[in-house]
Amino acid sequence: MSSQIAQLLDGKTLAQKMQAELTQQVQAWTSQGYRPPGLAVLMVGDNPASAAYVRNKERACERVGIASFGQHFPATIGQSDLEQAIQALNQDDQVDGILVQLPLPHHLDAVTALNLIDPSKDADGLHPMNLGRLVRGEPGIRSCTPAGVMRLLQEYQIDLKGKQSVVIGRSVLVGKPLMLMLLEADATVTIAHSRSQDLGAISRTADILIAAVGRPEMVTAEMVKPGAVVIDVGINRITDYEGNNRLVGDVNFASVQSVAGFITPVPGGIGVMTVTMLLQNTVWSYQQNFLNALSVPSAS
């Protein structure tokens, strides 16, 4: 079999294009005297990875013209204080999107905190009401990472109708909502996970293979059907043999790119799309809740 190199699905370039479009929209509204969209990211503690993600989100907001209402709490904050902060943001007319950066310290109940967010301000798309709308195929805010995967597939005109899709990972953050979005696009979907027997046999059936397990370079070339579309959702920081820190995905990129037809890089693939969909969700909430109340036409 002749070797090939998979075409890169370039999330970075698409994210830049989408952020430029959002910037134009926001400028059109603010130039008419309307307030900008507002996003509040709540972070608890000093997890270095979380801090880096929050900085990325705040910088992206700044580029697009979205106002940031970030709040950073000590790791010792109590549940009731965190819930009060969320309730205050629910009531704040300047804030269109609220995101609680996960993971939270173990003494805090993340599910209860997330469920307190006003569903119309749920920038991460994780509220049960928004997940329920996804199940029913109704319009609403979509989870950022799965929505980013779908948008990238759309950009490269990858047809999903009737295609065999395998999602490795069953989290409520990625695996489950992504399964629903793929079904909505008429794909045939299999969810695999850590307890699946003979994972390689399952993954080799996939025309579209999506890895979202958080295990560095777990998906290898022999697990991939030749010509498959491989989407790597994982972002793992590892130390290599020479003692260097680097980011890798859940897919062994070096080996899989010679088997797959399309592949996402890490970084520069789904991570940047996740941040962009967060901005898009915030702008969507702003349009639905603020501009619609004023009967302002969409700046598309």
N, C-alpha and C positions, 0 to 999 in steps of 0.2 A: 504493500500500500504506500503510495507516495505521501511524503510528509507535507503538512501544510502548517501555516501559522494562522491562528484564529484572528478574525477581525476584532479590534478593540471596540467595546461599547463605551464611549468616552463620556462619562458622567460630568466631568469637569467642564467641558465645552458646552454641554446642554445646560448645566446649572448657570453658567455665565450668561447664556442667551436668555434664559428665563428670568434671571435677576435683572437683566437690562430692561426687559419688558415690564417687570414689576416696578422698577425705578421710574419708568415713564408714566405708568399709571398713577403712582403716588405723587409725582410732580404735577400731573394734570389736576389732581384734587387739591393739593396744597396751594397751587397757584391761583385757585379760585377762592382761597381763604378758608378752606376746610382744614380741620386738624389732621395730622398724619395718623395712620394706623399705629396701634400700640401693642407691644408684646412684653409680658412679664415672665421672666424665667426665675424660678425659685430654686436656689441651691442650698443644701444643708451640708455642713462639714467641709473638709479640705481634701476630698478624693482628687488626686492629680488629673486623672483621666476626665472626671466630670468637670473640673475647672477648665481644662482645655476645650471641652465641648461647649461649655457656656461662653467662653471667650469667642469661639468661632461663631456662635449664634449671634452674639452681640455685635461683632464686627460685620456680619452679614446684614443685620438690621440697619446698621449705620450706612452701609453702601447703598441700600435700597431706599432709605429715608423713613424707615419704621422707627418710631420712638421706643426706646428700651426702658422698661421699669423693673430691672433686675433687682432681686433681693437675695442677700447672702446671709445665712443664719449659721450660728455655731452648731457643732455636732451635738451639743447638749440640749438643743431646743426641745421643749415638750410638745406632745401631740396637739394639745389645745392651742398653744401659741401658733403652731404651723397652720392649724385649721382656721384660726382667726385671721391670719395673713391672707389665706385663700379667699375667705368670705369678704374681706375688705376689697380685694381685687375684683371679685364678682360684682361689687357695687360701684367700682370705679369706672366712670363713663369714658375715661381716656384709654382704657385697656380693652383691646379686642381679643387678645389671645393670652392664655395662661398655660405655662408649662412647668411641671415639677420635675427637676432633673433627677433621674434615677441612676443608681440605687440610692435609697435613703438609709441612714443608720438603722441597725437592727431593732432599736427600741421604738421606732416609728412605724405606724401602720400605713403603708403606701396605698393600699387599695382604698381605705376609707378617705385618705387625703385626695386621691384622684377623683373619687366619686363625688366629692364636694364641689369640684370645679363646675361652674355653669356650663352645660353642654354646648351652648352657643359660643363659649370662649375657650373651648377645649382644643387648644392648638395642636396637641399631639394625637387627637382622634381616638383616645383610649377610654372615654366615658362610656358606660354601658349603653346609653341612649344612642351615641354615635356608632358604636359597634352593632347595635340592633338595626340601625338604619342601613348599614352595610349588608347585614344578613338579608334584609328585606329588599335590597336593591334600590333604596330611596336616596335622594340627594342628601348630602351632609358632609361633614368634615371627615376626611379619611386619614388613617394612621400614616405618619410621614414616610417611614422607610418602605412599606409595601407600595404606597402610592408613587414613591420615587422609582421603584423597580418597574412599575407598570408604565410610567411616563417615559422611561428610558427605552423600554421595548417598543413603545409607540413611535418614538423618534426615529428608530431604525427600521420602522415598518415591518417588524417581526410579527407574522400572522400567528395568532394563538388559537384560532378556531379549530376545534377537534384535535389539537396537538396534545401529546402526552406530556404533562408537566409533573415534575417531582420536586416537592419542597422538603428539604431536610431541616427539621426544626419545627416545633409546635407551640412556640411562645405566643402569648396574647399580643406581644409587641410586633411580631413579624409573621411567624408561620401561619397562625390561624386567619388573621385578616388577609394575608396574601392569598391563601387558599380561596377565600371568598371572592377576591378581586379577579383571580384567574378563572374561576367558575363563571363569573359575570361576563368575562370575555370569551366564553364558550370553549375554554380549555378543559381537558380531562385531567383531573388532579389527584395525585397520590401524596399523602403526607407521610414522611418517614421520620424516625427519631432514634434516640439512643437505644431503645429497646427493640427496634426493628431487627428481624432476623435476616441475615444475608443482605446487608445494606447495598453492597455493590450490585447485586442482581436487580434490586429495585431501581437504583440510580441509572443503570445502563439502559433502562427502558425509556429514559426521558429524552424528548425532543428539546424541552426546556428544563434545565436542572438548576435549582436555586438552593444554595447552601447558607443556612442561617442558624448555626449551632454554637458558635463561639469556641471552636476547637481549631487551633492553628493548622492550616494546610492538611486538613483531614481528607479532603476529596482529592484523590490521585487519578492519574491518567486512565488506569484500568477500570475506574468506576464510571467513566464517561463514554457515552455512545458517540462514535465518530460523527462529527458535524453538528453536534448538539450546541444549543445556546446555553452558556454557563454564567450564571449570575452569582457573584460572591458578595454576600451581605456582611460577612465577618470582618471585624477590625480587631486584631490581636497584636499586642506589643510583645515581641520576643527578644531575647538576647541570643545572637548567633555565635558560631564557634569562635569568632575573633573578639567576642565581648562587646559587639556593637548592638545597640538597641535599634530595632526597626519594626515597622508595621507590616503585618502579613494578614491575608484573609483566611477563610476556612478552606480555600482551594489552593492546592499546590500549583501555582501559576506556571512555573517553569515547565512542568511536565504536561499539564492539561492544555496549554495553548497550542501544542502540536497535534491535539486530537479534536478539540472543539472547533465549531464553525465561527462562533462569537464568544467573547469572554469580557468580563469587566475587570479592570485593574484595581488593586488596593495599594495605596490610596488613589483617588481620582475616578472612582466608580460610583458606588451607591452612597457612600458617606456624604459626599457633597450634594447629592440629590436629596438626601434626608433633610439637610438644613434648608435647601431651597423649597421643599414642600412645606416645611414649617412656616416660612415666610409667606408662601402662597395661601396656606390655611388662615394665617392672620389677616391677610388682605381680603380673603373671601368672607371672613367673619365681619370685618369692617364694612364691606359692601352690604352684607345681609342685614346687619343690625343698626349701623349708623347711617349709611347713605340711603338705604331704602326708607328709613324713617323720615328722611328729609326729601325723598323722591328725587335724588340726584341720579342722572343717567350714568351708566357704567363708562369708564374711560378705557375702552379697549382699543 
